[in-house]
Amino acid sequence: MTNSFKVDLFNAVHAFNATGIPAHTASTADTFKAALFTAASSLGTTTTSYTGAVTEVTGTGYSAGGVTVTFGTAPSNTTTTSFLTPSASITYTTVTLSTSFDAVLLYIDTTSGKKSVAVYTFTAQTVAAGTFSLTMPTNDASTGLLRIA
């Protein structure tokens, strides 16, 4: 997770679903998105927001800003770890992305400044008229996509 997101958590800036609404300034859950970035990007823990930087992928069927990510379950925890995982794979359908990409930025699309949540890197990929899918791990304390211990 990005450093700015960790601080935002303590300031009650985000609501992944309606459960967190009473302490949140909005009346609905935030909208989260996942944008793909080229191997030339320098995303990391110091990335504070989505800016549509020149290193975001472009291609047929890909929209700048990426795709919406669905969190269908409330955050959960064990005695030592809180965790949350999207309820479905993050999928980019019918895209042609010929420039090599190796990172995805998860960010909040509904907040001012489009605050970053996390950056995930993987082996460089390209897609030719196909579907690229990031399969989500099991939503638990050991493998959940977002974990705070």
N, C-alpha and C positions, 0 to 999 in steps of 0.2 A: 504494500500500500504506500501511497505517496505520503510524505511528511505533512503536507498541508491537510490531507484528508484526516490523518490521525488527530491533528489539532482541531479540525472542524467537528469531529465526533464529540470531543469534550465540550464544545460550544453548542451542541445540539443543532447543527446546521442542516443535517440531512434526515429524511424519513424514507426508508426503503419500502415501507408499506403503511397502511392506516394505523397500525399499532402504535407507532411513534408520534402520531399527530398531536396529542395534547401538549407536548413540549415543543412542538414544531410551529413555525409561523405560518405554514400553509395549511389548507384544509384537505389536501389530497397528497398522496405519495409523489415523490419526485419521479421524473422520467430519466432513465439512464440509457446511455448509448455507448456503442463500442466502435471506434474508428481504427482502421488499419493504417500502419505506417511503414514506409520503405526501410530497407536495411541501412540507409544513410541517416535515419533519424537519431536523435540523441535523447530519447525519452528515458526517464528514470524517476527516482524518488524526489528529485527537485522539480519535476513537472507539476505546475500548479493548476493548469487549465487546458482545455481544448481550444486551440487557436486556429485550426484549419491551416496549420503550417505547410510550407511547400513540400515537406516530406510525407504528407498523407498520400496514400495511393490514389491513382485516378485510373479509370478504365470504363469500358462498356458495362452498364448495369450497376455500377457502384456510385452511390450518392455521397457527396462530401458530408462528413459528420458521422458516417457509418450507419449502423442499424440499432433499433431499440432493443434493450435487454430487459427481460421480464423477471421480476422477483415475485414469485407467487406465494412464497412462504415467509413467515416472520423470522427475524434473526433468532437464533437459539444459542444455548450455551451448556457447557459442562461446568464442573467446579472450577476449572482453570482456563477454559477457552470459549470465547464467543465466536460464532461462525454464521455465514450466510453464503448461499450459492444460488445463482440464477436458476429458475425452474425449468429452463429449456436451453438447449445448445444455442450458441450465438452463430447465426447462419447468414451468409451472403449468397443469395441465389442468382443464378444465371448471370455470372460476372466473367469478364475477361480482364485479368490483372497481369499484364506481361512484365511489369517492373517488379523485381524481387521485393518482398515484404517480410518482415520478421517480428512485428510488434503490434499489439492492440492496446489502445488507451480506453479504459473504462472511465466515463465521466458523467456528470449530472447535467442534463440538457436544459432543465427548467430553472436553474439558478443563474443569477447574474454572474457573468464571467465563466460560465460553464466549467465549474470546479472539477478537477481530476480526482479520481478515486484510486486507481491502480494502473500499473503498466505491466503487461505480460509479454514476454519474449518467447520465441520458438524458432525452430529451424526455418531458414529462408524458404519461401514458397512462391509459386506463380500459379495462376489459374487461367485456363483457356476454355471459355464458353462452358463453365461448369459451376459447381457449388463448392464454397469453402465453408467448413463448419468447425467451430471450436466446441468440442464435446465437454460438457461440464462434469466435474468430479462429484463424488458422493457428498451430500450435504451433511458433513459431520466434523467433529473437532480435529480430526487428523488430515482430512483432505478437502474441506470446504474451500471454495474459491477465495473468500474473504475471511480471515481468521485473526483474532486478537487474543494473545495469550498473556 
